[in-house]
Amino acid sequence: WRAGTALSSIVASKIGAADVMLTDRGDPPKLLRNCRQSCEMNGLTEKDVKIFDVTWGQFTSTIVNLQTVDIILASDCFYDSNNFEPVLASVYYIMEKNPKARFWTTYQERR
């Protein structure tokens, strides 16, 4: 689960999303630092965008203890077919706890 430049979370916060949770793998640690730096460079603080170490398919306390989720915005998560099952397992778990949640994503076939 890689946020990359954090663009989706930055845009969500900038257009008024109340509680934005940005996730990426915490290993290597620079991934989360890069996300925080991208947010800061766009004028967003830790209050605007909360950053968490989450890996698709791993049900850590971050996923288990999630509060209400309205939208799961998964940007470019399906670039490797090996990620499909872990991503969908995590999304399923979150949506079971939040039946009104919506999952928004895109998929581009790559060769």
Secondary structure in CASP SS format (residue, H / E / C, confidence):
PFRMAT SS
TARGET T0000
AUTHOR 0000-0000-0000
METHOD secondary structure of the structure
MODEL  1
W C 1.00
R C 1.00
A C 1.00
G C 1.00
T C 1.00
A C 1.00
L H 1.00
S H 1.00
S H 1.00
I H 1.00
V H 1.00
A H 1.00
S H 1.00
K H 1.00
I C 1.00
G C 1.00
A C 1.00
A C 1.00
D C 1.00
V E 1.00
M E 1.00
L E 1.00
T E 1.00
D E 1.00
R C 1.00
G C 1.00
D C 1.00
P C 1.00
P C 1.00
K H 1.00
L H 1.00
L H 1.00
R H 1.00
N H 1.00
C H 1.00
R H 1.00
Q H 1.00
S H 1.00
C H 1.00
E H 1.00
M H 1.00
N C 1.00
G C 1.00
L C 1.00
T C 1.00
E C 1.00
K C 1.00
D C 1.00
V E 1.00
K E 1.00
I E 1.00
F E 1.00
D E 1.00
V C 1.00
T C 1.00
W C 1.00
G C 1.00
Q C 1.00
F C 1.00
T C 1.00
S H 1.00
T H 1.00
I H 1.00
V H 1.00
N C 1.00
L C 1.00
Q C 1.00
T C 1.00
V C 1.00
D C 1.00
I E 1.00
I E 1.00
L E 1.00
A E 1.00
S C 1.00
D C 1.00
C C 1.00
F C 1.00
Y C 1.00
D C 1.00
S H 1.00
N H 1.00
N H 1.00
F H 1.00
E H 1.00
P H 1.00
V H 1.00
L H 1.00
A H 1.00
S H 1.00
V H 1.00
Y H 1.00
Y H 1.00
I H 1.00
M H 1.00
E H 1.00
K H 1.00
N C 1.00
P C 1.00
K C 1.00
A C 1.00
R E 1.00
F E 1.00
W E 1.00
T E 1.00
T C 1.00
Y C 1.00
Q C 1.00
E C 1.00
R C 1.00
R C 1.00
END
